[in-house]
Amino acid sequence: MADKSASLSMDEKSFDYPVRAGTVGPDVIDIRKLYGQTGAFTFDPGFTSTASCESAITYIDGDKGVLLHRGYPIDQLAENSTFMEVAYLLLNGELPTRAELDKFTYTITRHTMVHEQLSQFYRGFRRDAHPMAVMCGVVGALSAFYHDSTDITDPHQRTVASHRLIAKMPTIAAMAYKYSVGQPFVYPQNDLSYTGNFLRMTFGVPAEPYEINPVIERAMRRIFILHADHEQNASTSTVRLAGSSGANPFACIAAGIACLWGPAHGGANEAALNMLREIGRPERIPEYIARAKDKDDPFRLMGFGHRVYKNYDPRAKVMQATADEVLKELGISDPVLDVARELEHIALHDEYFIEKKLYPNVDFYSGVILSAIGFPTSMFTVLFALARTTGWVAQWNEMISDPDQKIGRPRQLYTGAAQREYVPVDKR
Ligand code: ACO
């Protein structure tokens, strides 16, 4: 029972609402009875003040720049754990023991192949299709292939569907890439790590052995971990909303992928690299800073700013260090990295950015790394979707198991015409 309450006065009546406290972070005012009692809705487009659910998976303190998964700081996970450990943690709430990890890894690797007929699906797409369009279609199509794991009322089927999604996503993403470049699909190899296997399926060819570079493998592992979950962001909320109607998990994850594609969300890494390339050299930065500040110019510094972080995004710090490591390993001296560093330095000292608390986000440096590894920009958001599938699946499972779960059905402030009589076409 809540011991705090909040009161609201309306039409000379007062109403009390319980205030619930989480483990850490802001309290919430439980307004579920508000409409019944007052006949009014709350109005919060963009959900800037709304907690849409209760969750025990991820915690963000945007002012302090803190990101915790099940209590563990993101930088510790990115530095020390494997992607399988993080996936297990997100799904099950605790880091696995050695035996639990071995069992989980074994289970995931037994699901890495996709139904052979699914490969025919790719042929329906144009070779120049954006791989995110391919991902939306192919992941949605999984529900037509795996009928034995679409009954969401059966916990066993939910687990199988979750494992399938985490296991197959690297295969599906690598196939989307291979299709776009006209190379044969490469089957998964289960004795490799999650990221090593993905790198081989993406960059390997059947004609010769593929050697995994441990620095690149580690960079990819970090990138996947940094993107694994992020609380109730737009795509995760989309997955939850789609799932709230009882839709099957494959369809829900396809909905999440569609939402992630947008440039304000997962598409920002692609946009950030394009912007850095367009700027081209440090001397041109002031011109772009001026454009970002100009109210009449829709231009924004991509990879800057975040709805929740009003401090340095903790993921961006790990990303910056990883960019240095990868470029050094590959012996690349990319002027884009110089532009990125200089742009960050200038923006962090500029009054406009300081006042609005705009800091680099996770996407600011990720494009530089991914491009150095050899991914085309169109694949960046696909990699994000691959990694975020783990978080989506964990959040979806949490929602389905929540006894308070209801179909998500927001209301609105109606400002259209009031009721009026139909006028026949000749009299209008
Ligand atoms: N460049 C310049 N100005 C900015 C930027 C930016 N990147 N981001 C926000 N602002 C300004 C806005 O113009 C606005 O100014 P105003 O108050 O004078 O109108 C103010 O800062 C607040 O911005 P909002 O758009 O209201 O903030 P919101 O929380 O809705 O947006 C968002 C967050 C979408 C991430 C925004 O910062 C943005 O568009 N950034 C660029 C895209 C990007 O990098 N997205 C990746 C997000 S991280 C992720 O999805 C993994």
Residues whose N, C-alpha, C, O or C-beta is under 5 A from the ligand:
A	BS01	ACO	P263 A264 H265 G266 A268 A292 F299 R300 L301 M302 G303 F304 G305 H306 R307 K356 N361
